[in-house]
Amino acid sequence: MATGYFSHPDCLAHDMGQGHPECPQRLHAIEDQLRASGLDALLTRPDVPLAANADLALAHDLHYVLTLDDFLQQLESTGDTRALDPDTWASPGTRSAAWRAAGAAVAATDAVLDGQLDNAFCAVRPPGHHATHDHTMGFCFFNNVAVAARHALDVRGLQRVAIVDFDVHHGNGTEDIMANDDRVLMVGLFQHPLYPYSGADSKACNMVNVPVPARSSGAVVRDVVESYWLYRLEDFRPEMIFISAGFDGHREDDMGNLGMVEADYVWITEKVLEIARRHAKGRVVSCLEGGYNLSALGRSVVAHVRALIEA
């Protein structure tokens, strides 16, 4: 079998304006590095459908989904660009990109569960892990990983899934959606204090979100994974693992101030894959979140995807 790579040109059409860090060039940088590394030839590229509103409603309030759908269709027809919150802007291409990003996560989940792929990476935008049950936030419209995880549980019948989040920012949206769902274990680490200034005081027993201070090195991050994540994942025995793969903790990325490098992302990915092989038949779906220094993003995704291929 193979590693799937789920992406679509629609994800380039979402444009939040000149100078915005969450830009279409992020996906170009990833593609360039995949070709330069030779990994592009080793990936399977399935079709990426649009998510159905019923898919999105697994993780989001249906009224929110339908209201956002109407709003974004208006922008498609008028050509306008509008702000939904101080960080998140919608353009005429946003609707197709957001529905395609969530659709990629669902399609990847089905392909892995059906045995067509060993694992998958979704190179999509907009990202998702700040999107809450009923609000856009932090560049995010729909929570791609949460939608996919709920699809695995509610549609495909799994009993336990894990979500791993190594973005430099706390995945507050995922926590909002998944807190106290005992079918889900979320493990994460994030710089604190840093946007969205949450996560350090989570009370939900299925959340293992570990704040780390600015300037923490890759060694500190690895210690967090070994000390806080791994035994919880082993005890939970997930039947599938989803990764919110944010690469803005890289030392070259100025959206945060952590000291991670490509080797750290490889190490974390390999640890997650070891858990997946023991308990989840190797089933892992990873979705792009942050990562805004284009060179560091491309190199880090290559390192992450190489680990998936070599699993």
C-alpha positions in Angstrom: 0.0 0.0 0.0 1.0 3.6 0.1 0.9 7.0 1.8 -1.9 9.2 0.4 -1.4 12.9 -0.3 -4.7 14.8 -0.4 -4.7 18.3 -1.8 -6.6 20.3 -4.4 -6.3 23.5 -6.4 -9.3 24.9 -4.7 -7.3 25.2 -1.6 -5.2 27.8 -3.4 -8.2 30.0 -4.1 -8.7 31.1 -0.5 -6.9 34.4 -0.2 -7.0 36.5 3.0 -5.1 39.4 1.4 -1.6 40.6 0.6 0.8 40.0 3.5 -1.4 37.6 5.4 0.7 34.7 6.7 -1.8 32.0 5.9 -1.3 32.4 2.2 -1.6 30.2 -0.9 2.1 30.1 -1.3 2.3 27.8 1.7 1.0 24.9 -0.5 3.3 25.9 -3.3 6.3 25.7 -0.9 5.3 22.2 0.2 4.8 21.0 -3.4 8.2 22.5 -4.4 10.0 20.7 -1.6 8.2 17.4 -2.3 9.4 17.5 -5.9 12.9 18.5 -4.9 13.2 15.7 -2.4 11.9 13.1 -4.8 9.0 12.1 -2.4 6.4 13.4 -4.9 6.8 10.2 -7.0 6.2 8.0 -3.9 2.9 9.5 -3.0 -0.6 8.4 -4.1 -2.8 11.4 -4.9 -6.5 10.5 -4.7 -9.4 12.7 -5.7 -10.5 15.2 -3.1 -14.2 15.7 -2.8 -16.1 18.7 -1.3 -17.3 17.9 2.2 -21.1 17.5 2.6 -22.8 19.7 5.1 -23.7 16.6 7.0 -20.0 15.8 7.4 -19.4 19.2 8.8 -22.3 19.0 11.2 -20.6 16.0 12.9 -18.3 18.5 14.6 -20.0 21.9 14.1 -23.4 23.4 14.8 -25.5 22.9 11.6 -26.9 26.5 11.9 -23.3 27.7 11.8 -22.5 25.6 8.8 -25.5 26.8 6.8 -25.1 30.4 7.8 -21.4 30.4 6.8 -22.4 28.6 3.6 -24.8 31.4 2.7 -22.3 34.1 3.6 -19.5 32.6 1.5 -21.8 32.0 -1.5 -22.6 35.7 -1.4 -18.9 36.5 -1.6 -18.6 34.1 -4.5 -21.2 36.1 -6.4 -20.1 39.6 -5.4 -16.3 39.1 -5.4 -16.0 40.8 -2.0 -13.5 40.0 0.7 -14.9 40.3 4.3 -13.5 39.7 7.8 -15.2 37.2 10.1 -12.9 37.9 13.0 -9.8 40.0 13.4 -7.5 37.3 12.0 -9.8 35.5 9.6 -10.9 36.9 6.2 -13.1 35.3 3.6 -12.7 35.8 -0.1 -14.6 34.6 -3.2 -12.5 31.4 -3.2 -12.9 30.6 0.5 -16.1 28.5 0.3 -14.6 25.9 -2.2 -11.3 25.8 -0.2 -13.0 25.3 3.2 -15.4 22.6 2.0 -12.5 20.9 0.0 -10.2 21.0 3.0 -12.7 19.2 5.3 -13.6 16.9 2.4 -9.9 15.9 2.1 -9.8 14.9 5.7 -12.9 12.8 5.4 -11.8 11.1 2.2 -8.4 10.4 3.7 -10.1 8.8 6.7 -12.2 6.6 4.5 -9.3 5.5 2.3 -7.2 4.5 5.3 -10.0 2.7 7.0 -10.9 0.9 3.8 -7.3 -0.3 3.5 -6.6 1.6 0.3 -3.8 3.5 2.0 -1.5 2.9 5.0 -1.7 6.5 6.1 -2.3 10.0 4.6 -1.3 13.6 4.7 -3.7 16.4 3.8 -2.0 19.4 2.4 -5.0 21.7 2.7 -6.0 25.2 3.7 -7.7 26.9 5.4 -6.4 25.1 8.5 -8.8 23.9 11.2 -7.7 23.5 14.8 -8.9 26.9 16.0 -12.4 26.6 14.5 -14.8 25.9 17.4 -18.2 24.2 17.4 -19.8 27.4 16.1 -17.2 30.1 15.3 -14.4 30.8 12.9 -11.2 31.7 14.6 -7.4 32.0 14.0 -7.5 31.6 10.2 -9.8 28.5 10.5 -13.4 28.0 9.2 -14.0 24.3 9.8 -12.1 22.0 12.1 -10.8 19.5 9.5 -9.4 17.0 12.0 -12.4 17.1 14.3 -14.7 16.5 11.4 -12.6 13.5 10.3 -12.4 12.1 13.8 -16.1 12.3 14.3 -16.6 10.7 10.9 -14.4 7.8 12.0 -16.5 7.4 15.2 -20.0 8.3 14.1 -20.1 7.1 10.5 -17.4 4.4 10.4 -18.1 2.9 13.8 -14.7 3.2 15.5 -14.9 3.3 19.3 -11.7 5.2 20.2 -9.6 7.8 18.2 -6.7 9.9 19.3 -5.8 13.4 18.1 -2.2 14.6 18.3 -1.6 18.4 17.9 2.0 19.7 17.7 1.2 23.2 16.4 2.8 26.1 18.3 -0.7 27.3 19.1 -3.1 25.5 21.3 -5.8 23.7 19.4 -8.6 25.4 21.2 -11.2 24.6 18.6 -10.5 20.9 18.8 -10.7 21.0 22.5 -14.0 22.9 22.4 -15.5 20.2 20.1 -14.0 17.1 21.7 -13.8 18.0 25.4 -15.4 15.3 27.6 -16.1 12.9 24.6 -14.6 9.8 26.1 -14.2 8.2 22.7 -11.5 10.8 22.0 -8.1 11.4 23.6 -6.4 14.6 22.5 -2.7 15.1 23.3 -1.0 18.4 22.4 1.8 20.8 23.2 1.9 24.5 22.5 3.8 27.6 23.5 2.3 29.5 26.4 1.5 32.3 26.8 0.6 32.7 23.1 -2.5 33.0 21.0 -5.2 31.9 21.7 -4.1 32.1 25.3 -5.9 28.9 26.3 -5.3 25.3 27.1 -3.1 25.6 30.2 -6.1 25.1 32.5 -8.1 22.5 30.7 -10.4 20.5 33.0 -11.5 17.8 30.6 -10.1 14.4 31.5 -9.6 13.5 27.8 -7.4 16.5 27.1 -3.6 16.2 27.6 -2.5 19.6 26.4 0.9 20.6 27.7 2.0 24.3 27.7 5.7 24.9 27.2 7.5 28.3 27.6 8.9 30.4 24.8 12.4 29.4 23.5 11.8 25.7 24.5 14.1 23.5 22.4 13.3 20.3 20.6 14.7 18.4 23.5 12.1 20.0 25.8 9.4 19.1 23.3 10.6 15.5 23.1 10.6 15.3 26.9 6.9 16.5 27.0 6.0 13.8 24.5 7.7 11.1 26.4 6.5 12.3 29.9 2.9 13.2 29.1 1.7 11.8 25.8 3.0 8.3 25.2 1.7 6.5 28.3 -1.8 8.1 27.8 -1.9 7.0 24.2 -0.8 3.5 25.1 -3.4 3.2 27.8 -6.1 4.6 25.5 -5.3 2.2 22.7 -6.7 4.3 19.9 -8.1 2.6 16.8 -7.0 5.5 14.6 -4.8 8.5 15.1 -5.3 12.0 13.6 -2.5 14.6 13.6 -3.0 18.3 13.6 0.3 18.9 12.0 1.4 22.5 12.6 5.0 23.4 11.8 5.1 26.9 13.2 7.0 25.7 16.2 10.1 25.5 13.9 12.9 27.8 15.0 12.8 29.7 11.8 9.0 30.5 12.1 8.3 33.9 13.6 4.6 33.1 14.4 5.9 31.5 17.6 9.2 31.2 19.5 10.0 27.5 19.9 13.2 25.8 18.8 12.0 22.8 16.9 13.7 21.6 13.7 12.9 19.0 11.1 14.4 16.1 13.1 12.0 16.9 15.9 9.0 16.5 13.6 10.4 13.2 12.4 10.8 12.0 15.9 7.3 12.9 17.0 5.8 11.3 13.8 7.7 8.1 14.4 6.5 7.9 18.0 2.9 8.4 16.9 3.4 5.7 14.2 4.7 3.3 16.8 1.5 3.7 18.8 -0.6 3.4 15.6 1.1 0.1 14.6 0.5 -1.4 18.1 -3.1 -0.4 18.5 -4.6 1.1 15.3 -3.3 -1.1 12.5 -1.0 1.8 11.5 -3.9 4.0 10.6 -2.9 7.7 10.7 -4.4 10.7 9.0 -2.4 14.0 9.3 -3.8 17.4 8.3 -1.8 20.6 7.8 -2.3 23.3 10.4 0.2 26.1 10.9 3.7 26.8 9.4 4.3 30.2 7.9 8.0 30.4 7.1 7.8 28.9 3.6 11.2 27.3 3.5 10.9 25.8 7.0 7.3 24.7 6.3 8.3 22.9 3.1 11.3 21.1 4.7 9.3 20.1 7.7 6.4 18.7 5.8 8.9 16.7 3.7 10.4 15.3 6.9 7.0 14.4 8.3 5.7 12.8 5.0 9.0 10.9 4.6 8.3 9.3 8.1 4.8 8.4 7.0 6.1 6.8 3.8 8.7 4.8 5.7 6.3 3.6 8.4 
